[in-house]
Amino acid sequence: MNWTWFHKLGSPKWFYEISSRWLPWLVILSLLLLVTGVVWGLAFAPAERFQGNSYRIIYIHVPAAFLAQATYVFMAIAGGVGLIWRMKMAEIAASCCAPIGASFTLLALLTGAIWGKPTWGAWWVWDARLTSMLILLFLYLGFMALQAAIDNKKTAARASAVLALVGLVNIPIIKYSVDWWFTLHQTASIKLTEKPAMPAEMYYPLFICLAGFYCFFAVVLILRLRAEILHREHKTGWVKALMSNKC
């Protein structure tokens, strides 16, 4: 198997150059998907039989919750790659993922609270799903705090990677908490092995929103990566040449 692409990804210069080609397309795609999904879900999808229009928060809440977990997994994998193979780009990627993932987690918690008030009669309950999501937010904050507390970037990357890998145990807890314990939170409406529990006119816009959120995540991550690369590589010849050309 040819692993040239994998080694190229480890080069900040190569990633900076190639990502400039991806960005415009990802921006356009994310805008199209998000606008289509959100407008369809909020304005045209039918009201839910029991929850009425309050269920429409799922078109923000569900994608945010998905991305909160997926970003953590990606961050932990990137941290592990940096820990094992000492790849600079993997360390940078893990560092850039943390604030994005924390933002998605906070958004999921806030939209969940907005959904919970009319559904459960309370903004917050110590439900297994909610509590494990709150722990996920603390893991993100701990990751960022650990990196900020250590001046040496390599040492900080290794220490935070260990924390991220240990924290992976929380991801299956979040996913299966509604199955393992009695919780107020409903079980998953979307499963890979089963037909969605909602009608097509409701889950089609949800799938579009999910795709849009993933594209948006890619856009934000690439922008953060490019900025971090310029910051860390500012003394290298190729960055100096790039800056002089822009000037």
Secondary structure, DSSP 8 states (H G I E B T S, - for coil): ---HHHHHHT-HHHHHHHHHHHHHHHHHHHHHHHHHHHHIIIIIS--BTTTBGGGGGHHHHHHHHHHHHHHHHHHHHHHHHHHHH--HHHHHHHHHHHHHHHHHHHHHHHHHHHHHHHHHSSS----HHHHHHHHHHHHHHHHHHHHHH-SSHHHHHHHHHHHHHHHTTHHHHHHHHHHHS--SS---S-BTTB--SS-HHHHHHHHHHHHHHHHHHHHHHHHHHHHHHHHHTTTSHHHHHHHHHH-
